[in-house]
Each structure stands twice: as C-alpha cells, then as structure tokens.
Amino acid sequence: MYENAWFGSLCEGDFPSGSLRNAFLTIRGSLIKTSELRVVVNVAAMSDEHAREVIQQICSLSQAAAYALGRQSNSA
C-alpha cells in the first residue's frame, strides 16, 4: 500500500492475526483494486458515502491498534 498511496510502510504483516489484520485487509481492498492498482484513482471514483465508510474504517483501525499497543505496553 505504501508504494500506491504514500500512507507509510504499513503492510499486512504489521498487524497480528485476527480483527486488526482483517480490518487492514478490508481497507486495503477498498483502496486497491485488481482492475486499478492506484489508490488515488480508486478513491476519486468512490461515492461520498463509500469514502465516508472507508474513513470510518481507517479511524476505527487506528483506535483499535492504539488500544492494542497500549495494552501491550501496560503489561510489559
């Protein structure tokens, strides 16, 4: 996703198996299509409603990842 969207070096392996990885894969599937690999083209083609859904998914994943990292750091 980094090469296509410049979001940073996030990849599937950065998330543990389970809900966080599944959420990441869902978002990636919304942004990168087999018919068009460039994220910017896919985002431009989204309806406003679909774009809002993807933004909400990104925010939810961010919050869930922050929570999981906080739990790990508190247990260390």
N, C-alpha and C positions, 0 to 999 in steps of 0.2 A: 504494500500500500504506500510505502514511503516514496518510491520512485514515481508513482502515479499521482499522488496527492500532496506530497510535501508535508504530511502530518507529523513526521518524525519517524523514528525507526521502530514503530510498533509492528509486531507480527504475531501470528497465531501462537507461537511458542512462548511468547511473553506472558501468556495467561494460563493459569492452571486448568486442567481438565475440569469440565463442569459448566456451571452457569456463566462464569466470566468469559470463558473461551467461546461458548455458544453465542453470547451476546456480541462479542467481537466479530465472529463469523457472519452473524446476521447483518451487522452494519457493513462489513466489507462486501457482502453480497448485494447490498443496496447501492453501493458506490462503484463497484467494479463488475461489469457485465462481460460475458464471453463475446458478445457482439460488439462491445465498445469498452476497451480497457481503460480509457482515460476518464478519470473521476470527474474532471471538470465538465466534460460533455454529458455524462450521466446526471450530474447534479443540475445542470442547466435544463435538462429535459424533464425533470421532476415537476409534478404539480406542487403547488404551495402546501397542500395537505401532506403529501408524501415527504416533502422536505421537512416539515414540522415534526413528523413521526421520526425521521432519521435523527434530527437534532435531539429529540427527547431520548432516543435510544443511546446516543452518544453521552448525554448528560447522565443518564442512569448508569451506564457502564463506568463513567468516571467516578461517580459517587460510590458504586459498589467496589471498585478497585481501591479507592482511598480507604474505605471501611476495612477491606480485607488486609491491606497493608498496615493499617493502624492496629488491627487485632494481632498481626504477626509481631509488630514491634513491641506491643504491650506484653506479649507472652515471652519475649526474649530476655 
